[in-house]
Amino acid sequence: MAKLKLGSIEDDKPVKLTVELPARVHRDLVAYAEVLGREAVTVDVEPARLIAPMLARFMATDREFAKRRRSEFARAALPPETGLKSV
C-alpha cells in the first residue's frame, strides 16, 4: 500500500483560527482523517488537526514559495548602511 503524503500529527501548541471550508473539502478532510487513522493504527484522528500539517507540507513543497521566501529573507538580512541590493 502506498504511503499517504501526510505522516504522523505532531502535538504542538496550537494557534486558534476559524476557517470556513467548502462542504466537499470538509468531506474529503474527514475521509482523509479516517484513512490516516486506520493507517497509523490510532483510535481517532480529528480532521481539524490535519489542516496545519497539510498546509505546512504544501508550503514546504512549493518551490516558488521557497524561492520568494529566501529572496525576502536575503533582502531583510542586508544591513541598510551597505547600500547593497539583493538579487
Residue pairs with C-beta under 8 A, 6 or more apart in sequence:
1 39
4 32
4 35
4 36
4 39
5 57
6 32
6 36
6 50
6 53
6 54
6 57
7 53
8 40
9 45
9 49
9 50
9 53
10 53
14 52
19 51
21 29
26 47
29 47
29 50
29 51
30 47
32 47
32 50
33 44
33 45
33 46
33 47
33 49
33 50
34 45
36 45
36 50
37 43
37 44
37 45
59 65
60 66
71 86
71 87
74 86
74 87
75 86
78 84
78 85
78 86
